[in-house]
Amino acid sequence: MDPFDAGASGILRQPKAVWATAGASVVAFMGIGLVDPILPSIAKGLDASAGQVSLLFTSYFLITALAMLVTGFASSRIGGRKTLLLGLALVVVFAGLSGTSDTVGQLVGYRAGWGLGNALFVSTALAVIVGAAAGGSAAAILLYESALGLGMACGPLVGALLGDANWRYPFFGTAFLMAIGFLCITVFLKEQPKPARKTSLLDPLKALGHGGLASAAVSAFFYNYTFFTVLAFTPFVLNMTPYKSGAVFFAWGVLLALFSVLVAPRMQQRFGSLKVLGGFLVLLAADVLVLGYGDHTTAIVCTILSGAFIGVNNTVYTELALGVSDAPRPVASAGYNFVRWFAAAAAPYFAPKIEEWTDIHLPFAVAAVTALLGAAVVLVRRRALTHEAEELEPRHATQDGVAVFADRPPKTATRPTETATPPTETAARPTGSAN
């Protein structure tokens, strides 16, 4: 069954709490690409270099990665609703402070605080949507991926529209929108059931002891380096006005959203998750290489086109990470994200450095290599990724509904006993989300 067909009719019929959380998620993901079209403007306004301004991504995602060890610890003790509100409050405060920065150092520091708030919010919102959405996790995944895609598409556009007047305005705008999200969740979301067992700070790291989850995380690490080379370094290569740069990344985000929600599920059903993932990583590598060595028009086209490859890869990694191990979904998500977000912190730092040491083309060659390394991990570890996911699929299926957040699967959940048929890649389509 096509998960999109299964969830399309029910995805719009969600409780108000789900819509409030999804709406705030859109704004949270907007914050990632918000600074893209205004990076040159920020550099000019604060008299900073491209490398210094790229640290806005590095500080944001470095703290986000480290915070993944804290999110489950916090939500299992104070509850999902309070964790969401704490994350939103931190984003409101630090996004607002970002707009008041007088130096690039201050802005980098405020973005770090923003990253902490975003980590608390996004990781918990994921569990809340999966747990409370009508239609099971198939509809929840579509809803969450839609929020991600819409946020990634609108972030650069909003950044361009507000940033063309003043680079500070996008930060104030984000603080305002997240404040609205705070009010909506306060009104519409009731407290979620707490997990049966409190999550420790080390649980996400212990979860990475599972070979399948570790393989997915390592592959996603290499992929994310490529992803964020495109997102954080390309604006300096394109060297366009905020409006034009915003338009390019808006088109990029639209393709990301369409391919993550509409194309990826159908391709997975037809070809299998691992073949789709490996193939689209290779396509992304080729696209990034052409982006780096082509002329200006080619760079624009390849930047936009990369959104399609990134959209498919995001969805497949998302489902694979949470379906491949027997760890509770919030714990598996935290461990997976802890690894992959380090690459999102590394790419914006190293890409400008590589340019300084060599030329403007080599950062994209490195990004192409990391995408191929991600595909190589999938190829080498395909049996662990496929076999484990196939065995655990019935167990994950029983976790749909509120039990996802509470982490109390029904006692009837058992692993399949039939082992005569070898595992196939088509079976490796677990449910869940790890973004």
N, C-alpha and C positions, 0 to 999 in steps of 0.2 A: 504494500500500500504506500502510495506517495504521501509523505507526512504533510506536505503542503495542502494536498487535497483533503486530507483528514482534518486539518486544523483550520482551513480557510473559512469555513462556515461558522466555526465556533470561536475563532480568534478574536472577533470583534465583540463577542458577548462575554465580557469579563466584569468581575466585581469592580467597584469604584476604587478599592484599595490597590488593585493590580494596575489600573490606569494611572493612578497617582504615582505609583512607584515607577512605572514605565516612562511616564512623562518626565519625572525627575532624572531618570536614567538617560534620556535623550540629551538633557542639558549637561549631565555629567560627561557624556562622551563628546559633546560639543567642546568642552574644555580642553580636550586633547589637541584638536586641530585648530582651535580658535586663534592661536598665535601664528599659524603658518603664514598667512598672507601679510602679516605685519612684522615679521622678523626683521626685514631690512629697515622698516620704520623705527622699530625699537632700537636697533643698533645705531641708527642715526640720532635718535632722540636722546639716548643715554651715552653716546660717544663710545660705543663698544664694538668689538670685532665680531665676525661671524661665529668664531669659536666660542666667544664669551656668551653670546646670545643663545647659541645652541644648548648651553648649560641649562636653559629653562626646561628643556626636555629631560636632561640628565638628572637634575635634582628631583624633578617631579616623579620620574619612574624609578629612581633609586630608592626613594622613600616608599613609593608604592610597593616595590618588591619586598622590602623589609617589613612593611606593614602587613603583608599577607600572613605573617606568623602571628599577628596580633588579632586579626579580624575574627577568626573563629573563637579565639580565647575570649574576646569581648562579647560577641553575640551569644555565646553559650552561657554567659553569666548574667548579662543585663537584658538579654532578649533582642530579637531582630528589630523591633520598632525603635527602641532606644538607640541601637547601634546605627540605624539609618539616620535618625535625627542628629546624632552626634557627628556623623560624617558630613551631613548637609551643613550643619552649623559651622564646622571647620572650613568647608569650602566657601561659604558666604563670607566668613571673616578674612580668610587669606586671599580670596579673589579680590575682595575690596581693597585689602592692603596692597596687593600687587599694582593696582591702579595708582597708588600714591607714591610708588618707588621713585627715588631720586638717583639711584645708582643701579647698575646691573647686578651688583652683589646683593642688594636688598631684594630685587625682583627674583633672583635665583632662590634666595632664602624663603621668600613668600610662596614661590611655586612648590617648594618642598613641603610646606605646611598644607598647601592645596592638595598635594599628592597623598598625604596621610588621610585627609578627609575623603578624598575620592576613593581610596582603597577601602575604607570602612563602609562607604556607601555602596559602591558597585558590587563588591563581593557579597554583601548581605542582600542587596536588591535582587541579585541573581537567585538566591535561595528562596526569597519571598515570592517572587514571580512564579518560579517552578512549583512552589508549594501551594499557592493560592489560585493559580490560573485555572479557568474552566477548560476542559478538553485534554487534560493530562499534559505530560511534558512535551509532546510534539507541538501543541499549540503554544506552550510556554517558550520553547526554543525559538519558534518563529517570531513571537512577540518581542523577546529579548534581542534577537538578532536584528529585528526591524528597528528597535530603539537604538541599537549600536550604529546601524547603517545611517539612520536619519540624523543622529547626532554627529557622526563623522562627516556627513555631507553638509549639514547646516553650519557646523563650527567655522570652517573657512569663510563661508558666505557672510555670516554675522560678523566675523572678525574683520572682513574687508569693508563691509558697510559702515560699521562703527569706527574702525581703525583708520579709515580714510580721512576722517575729521581729526581724530587724535588717537594715538596708539593706546592711550589709557582707557578709552571708553569701552572696549570689549571686556575688560576685566570688571568694570563697574556693572556692565550689562549682565555678565554671568552671575555676579553676586546677587543682583536683583532677581533673576530667573530662579536661582537656587533657593532664594528666600521664599518665593511662591511655592516651589516644590516642598519646602519645609512645612508650610502652612497646610498644603493639600494632604501630605502624609499624616500630619498631626490630626486632621479632621477625619480622614477616611480610613486610615489603617489602624486596625486593632492590634493589640499585642499578639505576636506569634508564639506558638508553643515552643518552649525551650527544649534543646536536645536532652535525651535521656541521660547522656554522659557529658560532662563538661570537657571541652577541648583544651588540651594543654598547648603551650607554645611550641613544643617539639613534635606534636602530632603531624603537622604537614611535612616535616622533614622525614619522619618515620614512614609516612605514606610513600615517599619517593624510593623507599627500599623495594617497592614492587617494580619488577623489571619493565612491565608494560607502561606504567605511568611515568617512570624515569625516562624511557625511550621517547614517549610523546613529548615530555618536557624538554629534553635535549634537542630534539628535532625542532620544536617550536622556538627554542632559544636562537638557533641559527636563522630560522625564518624571520623572527622578529627583528634581528639585526638588519636584514634586507628591508623589511617593512618600514622601519623607522629611519633608515637611510633615505628612503624616498620621501617620507613625511617631513623630516627635519632638515635635510640638506638640499633637497631639490629647489626650494624657494630661492636660495642664493644663486643657484645655477640658472634658473629661469630669469631672475632679476627683472621682475615686472612690477607694475603698480599694484597696490593692494587690491583694487577692483579686478584687474586681469588675473592676478594670482589667485584671488578668491574664487573667480569663475572656473579656473582650471581645477582647483581642488574641490569645488562643488560638483563638477562633472565627475571627478574621480570618486567622490563619496557616493554619488548616485549609482554609479556602476558597482561600487562596493556593496551597497544595500541591495540592489537588484540581484546580483549574483549570489550573495550570501543567503537570501531568503527564497528566491525563486529557482535559480539555476542549480545551486549546490545539492539540494535534496534529490532532485531528479537525476543528476549525474551520479550521485552515490548509489541510487537505486539501480541504475543501469550498469554501472561499471564496478562498483564496490568502492568503499571509502579510501583504501590505501592506494589503489590505482589512480583515483582522482587526485588525491593529495600529492603523490609523487609526480604525476603529470603536470599539475598546475604549479608546483614548485620549480620544475624545469622551465615551464613557460615564463614564470616570473623572472627567473635568472636571465633568460634570453632578452626579455623586455628591458630589464634594468641595464644590461650591458649595452643595448642599442641606445637607451636613454643617455647613458654617459658619453657615448662616442658619436652620437648623431648631431645634426645641426639643431638650431633653436626650435624650429617647427617640429622636428622629430622628437625632441625632448618633451615638448608639450603633449604630443599625441601619446607617447609612451608613458608619461606620467598619468594621464587619464586612463589609459588602458590597464595600467597596473592595478587600478581599483577593482577590475573584474577578477584578476587572479588572486588578489588579497581577499576579496569577499568570499570566494570559494574556500580558500585555505582556512580562513577564520572559522567558518562553520564546521569544517571537517575536524580541525584541531579541537574545537569546542566540544564536540560530541565524543570524540575519541578519548580525550583526557578524562572525562567523567564516567565513561563506560568501561574503561579498560582495567580498572582495579576494583577491589572489594572495599576500599576505604569509603567512608561516608562522603557524599558529594561535596559538602562544604570543605571538608578536610582535603580531599583530592584536588579540588579547585585551588585551595590555598597553596598546596605544595607545587602544583603545576605552574601557577602564576608567579610564585616566588622565584622559580628558575627563569621563566621566559621574560619577565619584566626587567631582569638585569641586562638583557640584550637591548631593550628599548632605552635603557639608560646609557649603554655603551655606544651605540651607533651615533647619536647626535654629538658625542664628544670626539670619537675617533675619526669620523668622516671629515670634518674640517682640518683635523691634525694631519691626516693622510694627504689632503690637498696641499697643505703647507709644506710637507716634506717632499711631495712629488709634483702632481699636477691635478687639475680638476676632474680628470677622467678616472683615475685609479680608485677613488672611493666607490664608484659604481661597479668596477671590476671586482673589488673585494665583496661588495654586496651580492653580486652574481654568484661568487664562489660560496658564500654562506648559504644562499638558497639551495645550491646543489648539495651542500653538506647536509642540509635538512632532509633533502630527498634521499641521500645515501643512508641516513639513519633509518628512515622508513623502510628502505629496501633491505638493509641488513637485519633489522629487528622486526620484519613483517610477521614472522610466526608468533612472536610474543604479543605483538599488538593485536593480531587477528584472533589467535586462539583464546587468549584471556577474555577478550571482549565477547566472544561467542558464548563462552561458558557462563559469563556473568549476566548476559542479556536478560534472562528471565527474572533474576533477582532485582535488577535495576527497574524492570517494568513494574514490579510490585511496589516501587517506591514513589509512584506518581501520587499527586495529591499533597495534602498537608503533611503527611508522614515524611516527605522529603526533608522539610526543615527540621522536623522533630527527630529525624533519624531513627524512626521506629518502624522498620519494614515488617509486614505481617509475618507471623510465625510460619506460614505455609510456604514462604519463599525457599526454594531449593534449587540446587544446581541440576542441570540436565544429566541424566545417567547414560544417554546414548553416546557412544564414542566411536561407532563404526564408520561414520561419515567424516572424512577429514574436514577441518575448518576451511571456510571459504571467505574471501574478502568481502563478499556481499553481506555476510552475516555480521560483519564488524561495523554495524551502524547503531551504536549505543545511544541512549538518550541522555540529556542533561546539557549543561552549559558551563563553560569555564572561562569566559571572557572576564 
